[in-house]
Amino acid sequence: MQQKKNTLKKRLISFKYAINGIKILFREEPNAKIHLFASVCVLVAGYIFRISKDEWIAVILCIVLVIALESINSAIENMADFVSTEKHEMIKKVKDLAAGAVLIGAIASAIVGMIVFLPKIIKIFC
């Protein structure tokens, strides 16, 4: 029984660390703040345009994808800066690859956003 309590306690503590990571992301990373602002705008637009359940799923998955990628990118950049403050080609390559992943996710999310919202916006103006 003691083993189960320790395991549960460890899981709960790991949630505390994860929540702290989310706080750090939005408090310290400027790009994460931009993604958060864009996410709020998209969520408000989804409400205003009364998007369908399937559209909500796509929009929420895109939001989560970009924010998760930004978190991973930030972690990689922080680790790289910790390892060496000097310029190294390999560290630059790693940072560029991580930033590229965020850009790919953001572009894909923008395409999904256009598929979901553009017809609704066109309908208003036409």
Contacts in CASP RR format, 6 or more apart in sequence:
PFRMAT RR
TARGET T0000
AUTHOR 0000-0000-0000
METHOD contacts of the structure
MODEL  1
MQQKKNTLKKRLISFKYAINGIKILFREEPNAKIHLFASVCVLVAGYIFR
ISKDEWIAVILCIVLVIALESINSAIENMADFVSTEKHEMIKKVKDLAAG
AVLIGAIASAIVGMIVFLPKIIKIFC
21 71 0 8 1.000
22 71 0 8 1.000
25 32 0 8 1.000
25 67 0 8 1.000
25 70 0 8 1.000
25 71 0 8 1.000
25 74 0 8 1.000
26 32 0 8 1.000
26 33 0 8 1.000
26 36 0 8 1.000
29 70 0 8 1.000
29 74 0 8 1.000
31 70 0 8 1.000
31 74 0 8 1.000
31 102 0 8 1.000
32 67 0 8 1.000
32 70 0 8 1.000
32 71 0 8 1.000
32 74 0 8 1.000
35 66 0 8 1.000
35 67 0 8 1.000
35 70 0 8 1.000
35 106 0 8 1.000
36 67 0 8 1.000
39 63 0 8 1.000
39 66 0 8 1.000
39 67 0 8 1.000
42 59 0 8 1.000
42 63 0 8 1.000
42 113 0 8 1.000
43 59 0 8 1.000
43 63 0 8 1.000
45 117 0 8 1.000
46 55 0 8 1.000
46 56 0 8 1.000
46 59 0 8 1.000
46 116 0 8 1.000
46 117 0 8 1.000
49 117 0 8 1.000
49 120 0 8 1.000
51 59 0 8 1.000
51 116 0 8 1.000
51 117 0 8 1.000
51 120 0 8 1.000
55 116 0 8 1.000
58 112 0 8 1.000
58 113 0 8 1.000
58 116 0 8 1.000
59 112 0 8 1.000
59 113 0 8 1.000
59 116 0 8 1.000
62 105 0 8 1.000
62 108 0 8 1.000
62 109 0 8 1.000
62 112 0 8 1.000
62 113 0 8 1.000
63 109 0 8 1.000
65 105 0 8 1.000
65 108 0 8 1.000
65 109 0 8 1.000
66 102 0 8 1.000
66 105 0 8 1.000
66 106 0 8 1.000
66 109 0 8 1.000
69 101 0 8 1.000
69 102 0 8 1.000
69 105 0 8 1.000
70 102 0 8 1.000
72 98 0 8 1.000
72 101 0 8 1.000
73 98 0 8 1.000
73 99 0 8 1.000
73 101 0 8 1.000
73 102 0 8 1.000
76 94 0 8 1.000
76 95 0 8 1.000
76 98 0 8 1.000
77 95 0 8 1.000
77 98 0 8 1.000
80 91 0 8 1.000
80 94 0 8 1.000
80 95 0 8 1.000
83 91 0 8 1.000
84 91 0 8 1.000
END
